[in-house]
């Protein structure tokens, strides 16, 4: 999870960026909206697109300020606070987000949805610095008899459309595996529970949440794909905002706030 960070430089850069902001007010001293230099969709507000639910990264939470909670949400909420901005979340389809469609259309300023940084995606979107390392995994019923990806021959494997889990599955599962695509985990998990599919291949932390919720299911395979998540931005746009997000992430790592949020969702029990 560690990344080398030039903390002093990052903190200085963040200070310069914050000097143009109001420190949380909706307008600066001269009456202009906070964050005017970031060309925001809505003045004074960081508008972020996500595909929820995808616990523990993003899910609806009525009591949360934005109506959403999760690792991605808490990190981005803290970034917005660093930049003196309000924070709002829009729920969109993951495929439209990872392809850059909703970003190019100006629906949001950035995307947060456990989006793996890939060269293919970089053709359509820009990424901030990586903020999370992830594995893929295979989830199935504990009594299914499936013990590895090789056992999926002739069976139905659920994947999220447009995800790196889908890419890994198509490259590594047996040739006669039937791939069943769903928009997201909100459809994958109920499909597995209803026996419409035999297993799910997706990000490990999400499958871990399902095992915690129901011991009738088990993770039977973990795959180190070297993936890292990054916040997404419209291609060749919002450069100042992306740099500000990078500076905020660096400052949060330096002062321990990143680790505090990380431990809330991923700390291992002794």
Backbone bond lengths (Angstrom), bond angles and torsions (degrees), N, CA, C in turn:
res aa  C-N    CA-C-N  psi(-1)  N-CA   C-N-CA  omega(-1)  CA-C   N-CA-C  phi
1 X - - - 1.463 - - 1.520 112.41 -
2 X 1.354 118.78 -16.11 1.457 119.67 -173.33 1.506 111.38 -78.22
3 X 1.333 115.00 148.26 1.451 122.40 173.37 1.508 107.36 -135.03
4 X 1.359 116.78 143.04 1.446 119.70 177.12 1.506 109.21 -72.87
5 X 1.319 116.74 128.26 1.460 121.47 -174.99 1.521 109.28 -129.62
6 X 1.274 117.50 131.21 1.456 121.96 173.32 1.525 106.74 -83.74
7 X 1.313 115.30 86.20 1.463 120.33 -168.19 1.522 112.38 -61.53
8 X 1.329 116.53 -44.12 1.457 117.97 -176.03 1.516 111.46 -63.17
9 X 1.331 115.67 -44.23 1.458 119.38 -179.79 1.515 111.25 -65.52
10 X 1.335 115.65 -40.90 1.462 119.63 -179.49 1.516 110.81 -64.40
11 X 1.341 116.38 -41.29 1.462 119.58 -179.35 1.516 110.92 -65.88
12 X 1.351 115.31 -39.19 1.461 119.07 178.26 1.511 110.83 -64.22
13 X 1.334 116.25 -42.04 1.462 120.17 179.25 1.519 110.51 -62.71
14 X 1.321 116.13 -40.78 1.458 119.86 179.13 1.522 111.24 -64.38
15 X 1.342 116.95 -39.14 1.451 120.39 179.76 1.520 111.31 -62.03
16 X 1.341 115.76 -40.26 1.458 119.72 177.59 1.512 111.36 -63.53
17 X 1.326 115.69 -41.35 1.457 119.63 179.92 1.518 111.57 -66.48
18 X 1.326 116.08 -39.59 1.458 119.82 -177.77 1.522 112.27 -71.15
19 X 1.338 115.99 -24.11 1.459 118.82 -178.45 1.519 111.68 -63.81
20 X 1.337 115.94 -22.65 1.467 119.75 179.13 1.514 112.10 -89.32
21 X 1.355 116.77 -5.31 1.463 120.63 -176.73 1.520 110.30 -101.54
22 X 1.299 115.85 171.97 1.460 120.77 -175.35 1.513 113.32 -93.55
23 X 1.344 117.63 -2.25 1.459 120.03 -176.69 1.502 112.83 74.66
24 X 1.360 117.14 26.75 1.461 119.93 174.53 1.504 112.61 117.55
25 X 1.340 118.81 -14.08 1.448 120.32 177.99 1.515 109.94 -77.95
26 X 1.321 116.55 161.84 1.450 120.83 -178.99 1.516 112.92 -75.54
27 X 1.338 117.34 -16.70 1.452 120.15 -179.03 1.512 109.71 -142.98
28 X 1.335 116.07 154.58 1.451 121.64 177.07 1.519 108.68 -82.01
29 X 1.343 115.86 178.29 1.456 120.08 -177.61 1.508 114.00 -60.97
30 X 1.345 117.08 -27.40 1.458 118.78 -179.23 1.525 112.03 -92.68
31 X 1.345 116.83 9.33 1.457 120.25 175.01 1.513 114.86 92.59
32 X 1.348 118.21 -6.91 1.460 119.61 178.74 1.523 109.97 -79.29
33 X 1.331 116.65 154.07 1.458 120.92 -178.10 1.516 110.91 -66.75
34 X 1.348 116.45 142.87 1.456 120.85 175.40 1.521 109.69 -58.05
35 X 1.328 116.06 140.51 1.452 120.46 178.95 1.510 114.07 74.23
36 X 1.326 117.90 22.59 1.470 120.28 -177.87 1.521 111.66 -59.28
37 X 1.347 116.81 -29.23 1.466 120.48 -179.14 1.525 112.83 -71.22
38 X 1.340 117.35 -9.86 1.464 120.98 -176.85 1.528 113.38 -94.93
39 X 1.329 118.42 -2.46 1.472 122.40 179.45 1.531 110.41 53.54
40 X 1.329 115.61 56.20 1.459 121.66 -174.51 1.533 112.18 -76.35
41 X 1.325 115.47 152.27 1.459 121.30 176.51 1.523 109.95 -59.23
42 X 1.331 115.90 -41.43 1.458 122.12 176.87 1.518 107.93 -129.03
43 X 1.314 117.22 123.84 1.447 120.97 -176.37 1.514 112.97 -54.49
44 X 1.339 115.93 133.10 1.451 121.45 177.93 1.510 115.33 78.01
45 X 1.332 117.70 1.80 1.471 121.84 -175.82 1.522 111.05 -131.27
46 X 1.327 116.77 132.86 1.459 122.09 172.09 1.523 107.53 -87.91
47 X 1.331 116.30 109.78 1.465 122.09 -178.90 1.520 108.50 -96.73
48 X 1.325 116.10 120.88 1.461 121.27 -172.42 1.526 110.15 -123.21
49 X 1.333 116.32 132.88 1.462 121.79 176.90 1.525 110.73 -95.91
50 X 1.334 116.22 142.70 1.453 121.66 177.15 1.521 109.06 -148.62
51 X 1.326 116.26 166.91 1.464 122.12 173.28 1.522 107.27 -115.00
52 X 1.306 116.46 104.75 1.468 121.43 -177.99 1.534 109.94 -117.06
53 X 1.353 117.74 149.21 1.454 125.63 6.93 1.529 112.62 -87.83
54 X 1.329 114.83 148.53 1.459 122.23 172.66 1.535 107.18 -151.52
55 X 1.351 115.66 63.74 1.460 119.34 -176.72 1.534 111.03 -66.32
56 X 1.330 118.81 144.15 1.467 126.80 9.61 1.539 113.76 -94.11
57 X 1.319 117.55 17.47 1.462 119.70 -174.56 1.526 113.30 -87.42
58 X 1.330 117.19 -42.32 1.462 120.74 177.09 1.527 109.07 -153.88
59 X 1.307 114.71 134.62 1.461 121.07 177.11 1.529 108.04 -161.81
60 X 1.323 115.62 157.56 1.461 119.94 -179.05 1.531 110.26 -69.98
61 X 1.309 115.38 139.07 1.460 122.25 179.43 1.528 107.26 -147.25
62 X 1.327 115.68 104.75 1.461 120.48 -172.23 1.523 112.89 -57.16
63 X 1.325 117.36 -35.13 1.455 120.20 -176.33 1.511 114.93 -81.76
64 X 1.324 118.01 -8.11 1.463 121.18 -178.65 1.523 111.03 -77.91
65 X 1.330 118.28 150.18 1.473 120.97 -177.83 1.518 113.73 -54.11
66 X 1.328 116.72 -38.61 1.469 120.69 -177.72 1.522 112.63 -94.14
67 X 1.345 117.09 -6.44 1.457 120.98 -173.95 1.511 112.61 87.91
68 X 1.346 116.60 0.34 1.460 122.25 -179.66 1.521 109.65 -134.74
69 X 1.334 115.63 154.45 1.455 122.11 175.85 1.524 108.44 -139.18
70 X 1.337 116.28 177.12 1.453 121.09 -179.04 1.518 110.78 127.44
71 X 1.317 116.93 168.99 1.462 121.37 -177.04 1.520 111.45 -59.73
72 X 1.339 117.17 -51.56 1.465 120.01 178.82 1.524 111.18 -58.00
73 X 1.319 115.74 -44.36 1.467 121.07 -176.12 1.521 110.59 -64.48
74 X 1.330 117.49 -45.87 1.461 120.54 -178.18 1.529 111.05 -64.50
75 X 1.334 116.65 -40.14 1.470 120.06 177.74 1.526 110.19 -62.89
76 X 1.331 116.40 -45.79 1.458 120.14 -176.65 1.521 111.57 -70.83
77 X 1.334 116.81 -35.72 1.465 120.57 174.39 1.528 110.08 -58.32
78 X 1.331 116.45 -44.03 1.462 120.92 179.70 1.530 110.92 -65.60
79 X 1.327 117.22 -36.87 1.461 120.65 177.33 1.526 110.24 -63.42
80 X 1.322 116.50 -45.20 1.467 120.51 178.67 1.525 110.79 -58.64
81 X 1.320 116.48 -42.43 1.459 120.40 178.81 1.525 110.66 -63.36
82 X 1.335 117.44 -39.49 1.464 121.43 177.45 1.526 111.29 -59.73
83 X 1.307 115.63 -35.43 1.459 120.81 -176.20 1.524 112.71 -91.59
84 X 1.321 116.67 3.81 1.452 120.78 178.59 1.510 113.68 70.56
85 X 1.334 116.82 31.01 1.461 121.87 -175.42 1.521 111.82 -116.24
86 X 1.325 116.28 151.65 1.456 121.10 166.25 1.526 108.03 -71.48
87 X 1.324 116.53 171.63 1.465 120.27 -172.84 1.521 109.60 -140.67
88 X 1.330 116.45 127.68 1.462 120.44 177.50 1.520 109.71 -137.42
89 X 1.333 115.96 149.94 1.468 122.30 -175.54 1.517 110.13 -119.77
90 X 1.341 116.19 136.80 1.454 122.61 172.98 1.528 108.74 -116.19
91 X 1.328 116.99 132.04 1.466 122.17 179.35 1.526 108.98 -90.57
92 X 1.336 116.87 120.38 1.462 122.18 -178.05 1.526 109.30 -132.82
93 X 1.323 117.03 171.30 1.463 121.50 177.20 1.524 109.78 -72.99
94 X 1.330 116.45 138.81 1.460 120.35 -176.82 1.526 112.00 -62.14
95 X 1.314 117.54 -40.78 1.459 119.69 -177.38 1.527 110.93 -62.03
96 X 1.330 116.61 -38.74 1.467 120.46 178.24 1.523 111.16 -69.20
97 X 1.327 116.37 -27.10 1.457 120.43 179.26 1.525 111.58 -79.55
98 X 1.346 117.06 -49.54 1.458 119.23 -176.61 1.527 112.69 -69.26
99 X 1.328 116.64 -22.64 1.463 120.55 177.07 1.524 112.20 -83.14
100 X 1.339 116.73 -12.07 1.450 121.46 179.94 1.509 115.18 89.32
101 X 1.329 117.63 1.40 1.466 121.38 -174.91 1.522 112.37 -60.45
102 X 1.343 117.04 -50.34 1.466 119.50 -176.89 1.519 111.49 -70.07
103 X 1.331 117.05 -28.32 1.460 120.48 177.96 1.525 110.36 -71.56
104 X 1.331 116.30 -44.59 1.460 120.54 179.00 1.520 111.64 -63.80
105 X 1.340 116.37 -30.51 1.455 121.04 -179.35 1.527 112.50 -79.51
106 X 1.328 117.16 -4.12 1.451 120.82 177.83 1.510 114.69 75.69
107 X 1.345 117.18 23.96 1.461 119.78 179.30 1.520 112.09 -75.41
108 X 1.332 116.98 -24.07 1.449 120.65 -178.62 1.526 109.93 -153.52
109 X 1.331 115.56 164.90 1.459 121.24 -179.50 1.517 111.98 -82.99
110 X 1.328 116.77 -32.60 1.463 121.13 -179.31 1.517 109.62 -156.37
111 X 1.320 115.89 166.21 1.451 121.43 179.20 1.514 111.40 -117.00
112 X 1.328 116.52 138.28 1.477 122.33 174.52 1.519 106.54 -134.49
113 X 1.305 117.19 109.81 1.459 118.76 -179.02 1.521 110.40 -162.02
114 X 1.347 116.07 48.06 1.466 120.22 -177.55 1.524 109.80 48.97
115 X 1.331 116.52 48.80 1.467 122.21 -174.98 1.526 109.77 -87.56
116 X 1.316 116.74 115.04 1.450 120.88 178.53 1.526 110.38 -71.47
117 X 1.317 116.03 135.36 1.460 121.72 177.44 1.529 108.35 -76.39
118 X 1.322 117.47 119.44 1.459 122.15 176.39 1.515 109.66 -133.76
119 X 1.332 116.23 157.01 1.461 120.73 178.39 1.527 110.34 -63.59
120 X 1.321 116.96 -37.10 1.460 120.59 179.50 1.524 110.89 -61.93
121 X 1.321 117.41 -43.84 1.458 121.06 -179.73 1.532 111.57 -70.21
122 X 1.317 116.87 -30.45 1.464 120.39 179.10 1.525 112.20 -63.47
123 X 1.311 117.29 -17.32 1.460 119.77 177.38 1.521 111.39 -69.06
124 X 1.349 116.59 -23.42 1.466 120.89 -175.06 1.523 114.59 -118.99
125 X 1.333 117.02 -19.06 1.459 120.48 -179.55 1.520 109.86 -139.20
126 X 1.327 115.97 158.07 1.462 122.34 172.68 1.520 108.95 -102.18
127 X 1.330 116.30 149.68 1.457 121.34 -179.37 1.524 111.24 -117.41
128 X 1.321 115.43 144.22 1.456 120.70 166.09 1.533 107.64 -75.00
129 X 1.325 116.88 176.85 1.463 120.81 178.42 1.532 110.24 -59.47
130 X 1.321 115.84 146.55 1.468 120.52 179.57 1.529 110.59 -58.83
131 X 1.335 116.57 141.75 1.463 120.44 -178.62 1.527 113.15 -125.79
132 X 1.357 117.83 -3.19 1.468 118.82 -178.67 1.529 109.13 -159.58
133 X 1.352 116.11 136.62 1.465 122.54 174.94 1.524 108.69 -100.12
134 X 1.338 117.26 137.92 1.463 119.71 -174.13 1.526 112.38 -135.68
135 X 1.332 115.64 158.15 1.457 124.36 172.48 1.526 109.15 -115.16
136 X 1.313 116.91 158.46 1.459 122.01 168.79 1.530 108.25 -93.43
137 X 1.335 117.19 163.19 1.462 119.74 -178.46 1.520 110.71 -157.15
138 X 1.335 114.91 161.29 1.464 122.44 -179.35 1.522 109.18 -115.48
139 X 1.334 115.90 119.92 1.466 122.92 -178.93 1.524 109.82 -111.47
140 X 1.337 116.16 135.52 1.455 120.55 178.81 1.522 109.44 -152.18
141 X 1.333 116.57 175.21 1.460 119.78 173.65 1.525 109.29 -66.50
142 X 1.326 116.00 141.04 1.460 120.11 -177.35 1.531 111.90 -60.70
143 X 1.345 117.12 -26.94 1.461 120.48 -178.50 1.532 112.54 -103.69
144 X 1.333 117.53 19.70 1.467 120.58 -174.93 1.529 113.65 -76.15
145 X 1.320 117.22 -19.25 1.463 120.55 -174.69 1.521 112.87 84.11
146 X 1.325 117.34 -4.64 1.467 122.03 177.81 1.527 108.34 -84.02
147 X 1.323 116.32 124.54 1.464 120.56 -178.67 1.524 112.62 -120.94
148 X 1.330 117.05 -7.92 1.459 120.40 -179.62 1.526 109.09 -161.91
149 X 1.317 116.75 172.04 1.456 121.23 178.54 1.524 111.12 -63.48
150 X 1.322 117.10 -30.44 1.467 120.87 179.34 1.534 111.47 -62.50
151 X 1.321 117.12 -26.69 1.467 121.09 -179.57 1.526 112.87 -76.06
152 X 1.330 117.91 -2.13 1.461 120.88 -179.44 1.522 112.64 -80.97
153 X 1.321 118.37 0.11 1.467 121.51 177.97 1.526 110.15 -55.52
154 X 1.327 116.64 124.68 1.450 122.07 179.98 1.515 114.70 76.24
155 X 1.324 116.93 5.20 1.468 120.67 -177.74 1.525 110.89 -112.71
156 X 1.343 114.82 172.36 1.468 121.87 -176.12 1.527 109.56 -100.62
157 X 1.317 116.04 119.94 1.457 121.86 -178.07 1.530 109.52 -111.15
158 X 1.329 115.98 119.60 1.460 120.77 179.56 1.516 111.69 -84.04
159 X 1.339 116.07 134.79 1.462 122.04 178.56 1.524 109.47 -138.23
160 X 1.324 115.60 157.27 1.461 120.27 176.24 1.519 109.04 -87.82
161 X 1.315 115.42 128.87 1.457 121.14 -177.05 1.525 111.02 -59.14
162 X 1.330 115.94 129.14 1.453 121.96 176.71 1.512 114.78 80.46
163 X 1.334 118.05 4.21 1.468 121.29 -175.40 1.517 111.59 -90.66
164 X 1.343 115.94 162.56 1.459 120.47 174.88 1.526 110.43 -69.94
165 X 1.343 117.04 -23.70 1.461 119.44 173.77 1.515 110.91 -63.32
166 X 1.312 116.86 -41.45 1.455 120.88 176.34 1.527 110.77 -62.03
167 X 1.322 116.56 -43.86 1.467 120.26 179.65 1.529 110.95 -60.93
168 X 1.338 116.46 -45.35 1.456 120.00 -179.40 1.518 110.77 -63.77
169 X 1.330 116.58 -43.23 1.461 120.61 -179.23 1.524 111.16 -61.59
170 X 1.308 117.33 -45.97 1.462 121.12 -177.65 1.525 112.15 -65.93
171 X 1.334 116.27 -27.57 1.461 120.20 179.95 1.525 112.86 -85.23
172 X 1.340 117.61 -23.85 1.462 119.73 -169.64 1.524 115.99 -122.11
173 X 1.323 118.47 -15.85 1.467 120.15 179.85 1.526 109.96 -76.63
174 X 1.339 118.49 158.78 1.465 121.46 176.30 1.519 111.86 -55.38
175 X 1.314 115.53 151.23 1.467 121.15 -173.83 1.519 113.02 -60.29
176 X 1.336 117.55 -31.00 1.464 119.60 -177.80 1.525 113.67 -95.19
177 X 1.330 116.77 18.97 1.469 120.72 172.77 1.530 108.93 -71.90
178 X 1.321 116.10 138.79 1.465 121.00 174.25 1.522 108.47 -95.16
179 X 1.336 116.42 118.46 1.461 120.84 179.66 1.526 109.47 -91.91
180 X 1.323 115.61 127.69 1.462 121.32 179.06 1.524 107.62 -116.02
181 X 1.334 116.45 114.81 1.455 121.79 -175.64 1.526 111.71 -90.67
182 X 1.337 115.04 138.18 1.465 121.86 175.71 1.527 108.31 -130.73
183 X 1.348 117.29 156.88 1.466 119.41 179.56 1.527 113.58 -62.13
184 X 1.345 116.87 -34.87 1.456 119.34 -177.51 1.506 112.17 -170.90
185 X 1.337 115.41 -173.70 1.455 120.64 -178.02 1.524 111.56 -65.05
186 X 1.316 116.94 -26.46 1.459 120.19 178.41 1.514 112.95 -61.70
187 X 1.339 117.22 -20.89 1.471 121.97 175.82 1.530 111.68 -105.62
188 X 1.337 117.08 -31.47 1.467 121.17 -178.92 1.528 112.15 -63.63
189 X 1.317 116.52 -49.81 1.458 120.83 -175.48 1.526 112.23 -62.72
190 X 1.330 119.82 -47.87 1.471 118.86 176.19 1.527 112.80 -61.66
191 X 1.339 117.15 -32.64 1.463 120.60 179.20 1.525 110.92 -65.60
192 X 1.318 116.89 -39.29 1.470 120.47 177.44 1.523 110.04 -67.71
193 X 1.318 117.00 -42.09 1.462 120.66 179.43 1.529 112.13 -63.76
194 X 1.327 116.03 -29.88 1.468 120.88 -179.18 1.533 112.27 -91.53
195 X 1.338 116.37 7.36 1.469 121.91 179.63 1.531 112.91 62.21
196 X 1.307 116.55 25.91 1.461 120.17 175.25 1.525 111.51 -80.93
197 X 1.332 116.01 -20.17 1.458 122.80 173.26 1.525 107.35 -135.90
198 X 1.330 116.13 163.76 1.464 120.45 -176.51 1.525 112.92 -98.22
199 X 1.335 117.34 -19.18 1.457 120.88 -179.04 1.525 109.11 -165.18
200 X 1.326 115.01 164.77 1.464 122.46 175.53 1.516 108.30 -124.13
201 X 1.328 116.58 134.58 1.457 120.52 171.08 1.524 107.66 -114.20
202 X 1.343 115.70 113.34 1.463 120.73 179.73 1.530 109.17 -160.38
203 X 1.334 116.32 -173.93 1.462 121.74 -175.46 1.524 111.72 -56.83
204 X 1.327 115.81 137.39 1.460 122.34 -175.42 1.530 113.84 -56.37
205 X 1.351 120.17 -47.99 1.469 117.92 -176.58 1.522 113.91 -59.78
206 X 1.329 117.03 -31.18 1.461 120.56 -179.81 1.524 109.95 -70.61
207 X 1.323 117.02 -44.04 1.465 120.41 177.57 1.528 111.72 -66.10
208 X 1.332 116.84 -33.66 1.466 120.36 176.81 1.527 110.45 -59.84
209 X 1.329 116.72 -39.69 1.466 120.47 179.02 1.529 111.22 -61.71
210 X 1.329 117.26 -37.13 1.463 120.36 -179.83 1.526 111.36 -69.67
211 X 1.325 116.70 -37.74 1.464 119.90 177.92 1.526 110.31 -66.55
212 X 1.321 116.06 -38.45 1.463 119.80 176.91 1.526 110.80 -61.66
213 X 1.328 115.80 -37.13 1.465 120.71 -176.32 1.521 112.48 -77.97
214 X 1.337 117.71 -27.04 1.473 120.40 -174.82 1.524 109.34 -150.21
215 X 1.313 116.68 109.28 1.469 122.08 -176.92 1.525 112.96 -72.41
216 X 1.330 117.96 -2.70 1.460 120.43 175.39 1.528 111.40 -75.86
217 X 1.329 116.46 -4.29 1.463 121.22 -178.99 1.522 109.63 -119.30
218 X 1.328 116.11 154.27 1.456 120.54 -176.10 1.530 110.41 -145.32
219 X 1.317 115.77 148.73 1.465 121.87 172.98 1.527 106.96 -90.52
220 X 1.321 116.58 120.30 1.465 120.88 -174.07 1.520 112.46 -110.08
221 X 1.312 117.33 0.69 1.461 120.21 178.03 1.516 110.86 -160.26
222 X 1.337 116.66 137.85 1.464 122.95 173.44 1.522 107.91 -124.84
223 X 1.342 115.62 139.52 1.461 120.41 -172.49 1.522 109.79 -131.35
224 X 1.345 115.15 116.34 1.461 121.03 -179.89 1.524 108.41 -82.01
225 X 1.311 115.36 101.67 1.463 121.58 -177.40 1.523 112.83 -101.97
226 X 1.337 116.72 4.12 1.456 120.65 178.80 1.521 113.73 66.41
227 X 1.313 117.03 26.68 1.464 120.71 -175.52 1.527 112.26 -82.45
228 X 1.332 114.27 145.29 1.455 121.59 173.03 1.522 108.61 -131.83
229 X 1.331 115.50 141.38 1.461 120.72 177.91 1.522 110.12 -89.67
230 X 1.338 114.90 149.94 1.452 120.35 174.60 1.517 110.49 -145.55
231 X 1.319 117.13 151.45 1.459 121.13 173.40 1.523 108.62 -75.95
232 X 1.336 116.07 138.62 1.462 121.64 -171.82 1.525 111.49 -103.08
233 X 1.337 115.14 148.88 1.463 122.53 179.80 1.528 109.41 -137.52
234 X 1.340 117.20 154.55 1.466 119.12 177.83 1.527 110.33 -59.14
235 X 1.305 116.65 141.31 1.464 122.73 -174.51 1.527 111.35 -59.01
236 X 1.342 114.49 126.51 1.470 122.46 175.50 1.529 112.96 60.87
237 X 1.312 117.49 23.78 1.462 121.93 176.70 1.535 109.15 -130.26
238 X 1.299 116.12 166.69 1.476 123.51 175.06 1.527 111.93 52.39
239 X 1.333 115.66 42.36 1.467 120.54 -179.87 1.524 110.78 -62.43
240 X 1.340 116.89 -42.32 1.462 119.89 -179.59 1.525 111.43 -62.72
241 X 1.331 116.94 -39.39 1.460 120.27 178.72 1.522 110.75 -66.07
242 X 1.319 117.22 -43.70 1.471 120.47 179.71 1.529 110.72 -61.14
243 X 1.323 117.43 -41.53 1.456 120.42 178.73 1.527 110.94 -66.02
244 X 1.330 116.41 -37.10 1.462 120.52 177.71 1.521 111.21 -65.81
245 X 1.332 116.95 -39.86 1.466 121.36 177.84 1.527 109.81 -63.93
246 X 1.330 117.52 -42.34 1.465 120.32 177.46 1.525 111.53 -60.91
247 X 1.336 116.59 -42.31 1.461 120.34 179.68 1.525 110.72 -66.01
248 X 1.326 116.76 -39.64 1.460 120.38 178.59 1.526 111.28 -65.29
249 X 1.331 117.23 -42.73 1.463 120.82 177.36 1.530 111.14 -59.84
250 X 1.335 116.22 -43.05 1.464 120.56 179.77 1.525 110.84 -63.35
251 X 1.318 116.95 -42.95 1.461 120.87 178.92 1.523 111.13 -63.89
252 X 1.331 117.55 -38.94 1.460 121.36 179.82 1.523 111.71 -67.78
253 X 1.308 116.86 -35.48 1.466 119.66 175.25 1.523 110.54 -67.30
254 X 1.310 115.54 -40.20 1.463 120.52 -176.67 1.522 112.20 -66.72
255 X 1.330 117.88 -41.90 1.461 119.54 -175.02 1.533 113.72 -93.65
256 X 1.344 117.42 1.89 1.459 120.90 173.01 1.513 115.45 94.40
257 X 1.330 118.15 -5.13 1.466 119.21 -178.93 1.523 111.81 -67.50
258 X 1.326 117.22 -36.39 1.469 119.80 177.52 1.531 109.60 -60.44
259 X 1.315 116.94 -48.07 1.465 120.69 -177.58 1.522 111.00 -63.20
260 X 1.327 116.82 -36.95 1.465 120.43 178.97 1.527 110.88 -62.63
261 X 1.331 116.65 -43.79 1.466 120.17 178.29 1.526 110.02 -67.70
262 X 1.337 116.86 -42.20 1.468 121.25 178.56 1.529 110.70 -57.39
263 X 1.320 116.71 -46.94 1.464 120.33 -177.43 1.522 111.79 -65.51
264 X 1.323 117.88 -27.15 1.461 121.21 178.00 1.520 111.31 -60.79
265 X 1.329 116.14 -34.89 1.471 120.34 -173.88 1.528 113.65 -107.78
266 X 1.330 118.40 -24.92 1.469 119.41 -170.57 1.510 115.31 -127.67
267 X 1.326 118.87 0.29 1.460 119.61 -179.18 1.519 109.85 -59.08
268 X 1.338 116.76 134.19 1.463 121.45 179.46 1.524 110.00 -85.96
269 X 1.328 115.11 146.55 1.456 120.12 178.46 1.510 109.87 -87.30
270 X 1.332 115.80 141.42 1.474 121.02 178.53 1.534 110.41 -72.27
